[in-house]
Amino acid sequence: MYPELQKEISTYERRTPKSAAAHKRNLERIPLGVASNYRAYDPYPIFVKEGQGSHFRDLDGNDYIDHNLCFGALMAGHCHPAVMKAVQARLTTGTMFGMPHDMEWQLAEEIAQRFPVEMVRFGNSGTEATMHACRLARAATGRDKILKFEGCYHGLHDTALVSVKPHAPEFGDVHAPTAVPGGLGVPKSAVANVPIATFNDLDSVELRFKQNPGEIAAIILEPIMMNVGLCMPQPGFIQGLRDICDRNGALLIFDEVKTGAKLGWGGASEYFGVKPDMICLAKSIGGGLPLAAFGTHKAVMDLISQHKVFHGGTYNTNPVSMAAGLATFREVLTRENYAHVDKLSTKLSEGYRKTVAKTGLQAYIISAGANGALMLYPKEIRNYRDWVTVDTDLWRHYWFAMVNRGVMAQPYWWDEQWTISVQHTEADIDKHLAAFADVAPALAKAQQERTAEVAVHT
Ligand SMILES: Cc1ncc(COP(=O)(O)O)c(C=O)c1O
């Protein structure tokens, strides 16, 4: 660890002793001291006390502008008044029944108005949505294999946990990546059913269809890779996938858990002008409550209607989450709010670019809808293997230095990105940019020194 990074981490430790103590206590009973492995990082994660609007406070009372926003699940911002009002009204009229109610068709209708789907089923997490979408695709085609892209993340079920973050020795050929289980406990049979291709490489997709004739049920993808920072599909890539699916009788599944609400009014299908067969939604559609949905053609959903594919869940469409979802679609994800967030996004990206240019930091800024990221690379990344070349210490330097200045610029980990909520203000963006302007010269200096060191040793 180099001295400037060490200095920022020491400052972090000085500012957050209550988080350190709380983490130590958690470790006694909870693996890694956190409820999701993504929340664990060294020396210990910040423990949160409360949030409001675009800010949150930690246990020590430090205030942060929040661009983590629960890993992008809160485009509404914390405690959005419309969502809170809807939730509070429901809290006193019964929180769960396990019976149908009249908010279900209302929310299904809202979704069908924005996304090219005819029918919708609901769940509680992105993992559930992609799991049911994959099963439905298998049922609809009578095929077992789901093609996914190296580095794309679709949640925690067996089909999804393949080649999420493989390590270099396991990579295989970039045009025919090896399928690598994302940890122990993923059955070999699951891995064998997930052929892997490279994002932005249509030839690698064609190859998989050639190698598995009549066996691939669907391609699943994040239309924008948002588990490697932010990696855009190159022009023609998504349309190319649509064509390959059509030629091979496979379904195209857009995992829009991140892009669905945050990219714009109609999500990725509107943004890229390509219609998938299925869409998976979660995170920001719930306005802060657990809510997910998957939607597709009526002909595919008929498999559920005919009891051929099973879908259920005790917590599905619980009135509290559904009330939050309705308020989110109607009062948060509005055209005016998208315009507001777009304006802030342009201001933030342009401000970062100016500072990057001024300091000579080798990096670029990329943004789409409410999301964006400082990408510490000399040129735009196109796939997972480009992403792994990041200087992780330099990235940690950026993150801790921003946090020490009251800006959680994004969730911890260099595979994430910032989210701008509808409650962020111009003043928040000004403060964010001032913090970055303060931090960037040290980043540029550290980068130059580290590059020079590498040059000496090679
Ligand atoms: C693209 C994508 N799909 C699926 C998931 C899984 O969602 P959840 O954590 O709600 O299960 C995530 C979570 O980060 C995601 O980013």
The ligand as a MOL file (V3000), in Angstrom:
LIG
                    3D

  0  0  0     0  0            999 V3000
M  V30 BEGIN CTAB
M  V30 COUNTS 16 16 0 0 0
M  V30 BEGIN ATOM
M  V30 1 C -27.7520 -6.7090 -13.0990 0
M  V30 2 C -28.1450 -7.3670 -11.8170 0
M  V30 3 N -28.9480 -8.4370 -11.8510 0
M  V30 4 C -29.3610 -9.0610 -10.7250 0
M  V30 5 C -28.9410 -8.6090 -9.4860 0
M  V30 6 C -29.4060 -9.3100 -8.2480 0
M  V30 7 O -30.3230 -8.5160 -7.5890 0
M  V30 8 P -30.6140 -8.7720 -6.0260 0
M  V30 9 O -29.3860 -8.3650 -5.2820 0
M  V30 10 O -31.8090 -7.9120 -5.7420 0
M  V30 11 O -30.9180 -10.2220 -5.8710 0
M  V30 12 C -28.1150 -7.4940 -9.4100 0
M  V30 13 C -27.6540 -6.9900 -8.0970 0
M  V30 14 O -26.7570 -6.1830 -7.9900 0
M  V30 15 C -27.6810 -6.8550 -10.6060 0
M  V30 16 O -26.8630 -5.8010 -10.5820 0
M  V30 END ATOM
M  V30 BEGIN BOND
M  V30 1 1 1 2
M  V30 2 1 2 3
M  V30 3 2 2 15
M  V30 4 2 3 4
M  V30 5 1 4 5
M  V30 6 1 5 6
M  V30 7 2 5 12
M  V30 8 1 6 7
M  V30 9 1 7 8
M  V30 10 2 8 9
M  V30 11 1 8 10
M  V30 12 1 8 11
M  V30 13 1 12 13
M  V30 14 1 12 15
M  V30 15 2 13 14
M  V30 16 1 15 16
M  V30 END BOND
M  V30 END CTAB
M  END
